[in-house]
Amino acid sequence: MKNTYLDEILKVTRASVTKKKKNHPLSSISYPSIDSASSGGFITALKRSIKLNKFAVIAEMKRASPSQGLIRETYDPAELASKYQNAQAACISVLTNESFFKGSLEHLSLVREAVDLPILRKDFIVDEYQIFESLHRGVHCILLIVAALSKNELKDFYHLALELGMDVLVEVHNKEEIEKALELNPKLIGINNRNLETFEVDLRVSIDLSKEIPADILTVSESGIKSTMDVKNLKSCGINVFLVGETFMRAKDPGQELQELFFS
C-alpha cells in the first residue's frame, strides 16, 4: 500500500526529532518563564477579535507545501508578519516544518521580534521535545493533529503544553477525531478542510463537522478559504475563526488580500 502524504511527513519528522534530541538535548535548551510565555494569549486574542469584529483571522505563513510545491518566492517572515498585523489579523500561524513546507524555527523568532500578535507554531508535533522547543521559541500556541497521534500521546502532549503556559489548537478532519478531541475538554478545535492523506480540500468538511462541536468551544476552519463567499458560507454555520495561508501567500500583497477577504 502506497504511503500517504501524512505517513511520509510523520516518518521524516520523527527521524528529524530523533536527530535533534541527540545533537541538542533538552538539558541544553533555555526557556522563558511561564509568565512571560503569555499563557492563554492566543485564545484571548481570538476572543478579543470576535468581540470587536464578530470573527477572528489566524493569518498563516506558508512558503511551500507537499502538494503545491513552492507557493511564495519572496518570503520575509518579519515583513509578512507586519503586513498581517496592519491588516487586523488576530494571530499569526507559522509553518516550521523544513522538509515539506520550507519552514524554519528561526521564522518564529523573526515573527516574534517583528510583531506583538500571538503566534501558533504550525507543525507536526510527534514528540514532547517539540513542545519544549516551542516554549524555547516563545510561541503562544501549538498544533496537535489528532490523526498524527495516539490517544495517549494526544492527551499527554495536550496537558504538557497547558502546564507550560501555551494554548493548544486541536486539529480534526472527521467525526471520529472530534470524539477523541472532545475527551480533552479543549477550548480550541480546528477543522482542517484538507485531507492530510491525499491533501484534497473540501470546505464542506467544516460545514458538516462544526455541528458536532459544542458552542462553548472556539471552532477554527482551516484550509481552502479563497473567497468572500467561502467566508460567508462558513459564518452561516456559526464558524467565526478562520485560518488562512495559501490564499494570502499567493497574493502580491498578503495584507491587502486579508483586508479584502474579511474586512471589505
RAPEMO-V986236 format. One record per pair of residues at least 6 apart in sequence whose ideal C-beta (glycine too) atoms are under 8 Angstrom apart, sorted by the first residue. I is the first residue (numbers start at 1). J is the second residue. Records with the same first field share a line. If there is no record, write none. Layout:
I->J + J
This chain:
3->11
4->196 + 197 + 198
5->66 + 67 + 196 + 197 + 198 + 199
6->147 + 148 + 196 + 197
7->197
8->66 + 100
9->66 + 97 + 99 + 100 + 124 + 196
10->124 + 126 + 148
12->99 + 100
13->97 + 99 + 123 + 124 + 126
14->126 + 127
16->98 + 99
17->126 + 127 + 129 + 130
20->129 + 133
21->127 + 129
26->129 + 132
29->132 + 133 + 136
30->136
31->132 + 135 + 136
32->135 + 136 + 138
34->164 + 165
35->165
36->138
37->135 + 138 + 140 + 164 + 165 + 166
38->118 + 140 + 165
39->165 + 166 + 167
40->167
41->118 + 140 + 167
42->91 + 118 + 119 + 120 + 140 + 141 + 166 + 167 + 169 + 188
43->141 + 167 + 187 + 188 + 218
44->118
45->56 + 90 + 91 + 117 + 118
46->56 + 58 + 90 + 91 + 188 + 218 + 241
47->56 + 218
48->90
49->55 + 56 + 57 + 88 + 90
50->56 + 240 + 241
53->88 + 263
54->240
55->235 + 240 + 241 + 242 + 262
56->90 + 91 + 240 + 241 + 242
57->88 + 89 + 90 + 91 + 241 + 242 + 244 + 258 + 262
58->89 + 90 + 91 + 92 + 93 + 120 + 220 + 241 + 242 + 243 + 244
59->84 + 87 + 89 + 91 + 92 + 93 + 244 + 245 + 248 + 254 + 258
60->92 + 93 + 94 + 95 + 122 + 243 + 244 + 245 + 248 + 249
61->75 + 77 + 80 + 81 + 92 + 93 + 94 + 95 + 103 + 107 + 111 + 245 + 249
62->71 + 72 + 95 + 101 + 103 + 122 + 245 + 246 + 249
63->70 + 71 + 72 + 75 + 95 + 101 + 102 + 103 + 249
64->70 + 71 + 72 + 100 + 101 + 102
65->71 + 100 + 101 + 199 + 246
66->100 + 101 + 199
67->199
68->246
70->102
71->246 + 249 + 250
72->249 + 250
75->102
77->94 + 107 + 110 + 111 + 114
78->110 + 111 + 113 + 114
79->114
80->254
81->92 + 110 + 111 + 114 + 115 + 117
82->114 + 115
83->253 + 254 + 255 + 258
84->92 + 115 + 117 + 248 + 254 + 255 + 258
85->92 + 115 + 116 + 117
86->255
87->254 + 255 + 256 + 258 + 259 + 263
88->258 + 259 + 262 + 263
89->117 + 258
90->117 + 118
91->117 + 118 + 119 + 120 + 140 + 141
92->111 + 115 + 117 + 118 + 119 + 120
93->119 + 120 + 122 + 243 + 245
94->103 + 107 + 108 + 111 + 119 + 120 + 121 + 122 + 139
95->101 + 103 + 107 + 122 + 123 + 245
96->103 + 104 + 105 + 107 + 108 + 121 + 122 + 123
97->103 + 122 + 123 + 124
98->104
103->122 + 123
105->133 + 137
108->119 + 121 + 134 + 137 + 138 + 139
109->137 + 138
111->119
112->119 + 137 + 138 + 139
118->140 + 141
119->138 + 139 + 140 + 141
120->139 + 140 + 141 + 142 + 143 + 169
121->134 + 137 + 139 + 141 + 142 + 143
122->143
123->130 + 142 + 143
124->145 + 148
125->131 + 142 + 143 + 144 + 145 + 148 + 149 + 157
126->148 + 149 + 153
128->156 + 157 + 160
130->142
131->142 + 157 + 160 + 161 + 164 + 166
132->164
134->142 + 161 + 166
135->164 + 165 + 166
139->166
140->166 + 167
141->166 + 167 + 168 + 169 + 188
142->161 + 166 + 167 + 168 + 169
143->168 + 169 + 171 + 190
144->154 + 157 + 158 + 161 + 168 + 169 + 170 + 171
145->171 + 192 + 196
146->154 + 170 + 171 + 172 + 173 + 177 + 180 + 181
147->171 + 172 + 173 + 177 + 196
148->196
149->157
151->180 + 183
154->170 + 180 + 181 + 184
155->183 + 184
158->168 + 170 + 184 + 186
161->167 + 168
162->168
167->187 + 188
168->186 + 188
169->188 + 189 + 190 + 220
170->181 + 184 + 186 + 188 + 189 + 190
171->189 + 190 + 191 + 192 + 222
172->178 + 180 + 181 + 189 + 190 + 191 + 192 + 209
173->191 + 192 + 194 + 195 + 196 + 205
174->205 + 209
175->209 + 212
178->189 + 209 + 212 + 213
181->189
182->213 + 214
186->217
187->217 + 218
188->217 + 218 + 220
189->213 + 217 + 218 + 219 + 220
190->219 + 220 + 221 + 222 + 243
191->205 + 206 + 209 + 210 + 213 + 219 + 220 + 221 + 222
192->205 + 222 + 223
193->201 + 202 + 203 + 205 + 206 + 221 + 222 + 223 + 224 + 225
194->200 + 201 + 222 + 223 + 224
195->201 + 202
201->223 + 224
202->224
203->221 + 224 + 225 + 230 + 233 + 234
206->221 + 222 + 234 + 237 + 239
207->233 + 234 + 237
210->219 + 221 + 237 + 238 + 239
211->237
213->219
215->238
218->241
219->238 + 239 + 240 + 241
220->239 + 241 + 242 + 243
221->234 + 239 + 241 + 242 + 243
222->243
223->243 + 245 + 246
224->230
225->231 + 234 + 242 + 244 + 247 + 261
226->247
227->261
228->261 + 264
231->242 + 261 + 262
234->242
242->262
244->258 + 261
247->257 + 261
248->254 + 257 + 258
251->257
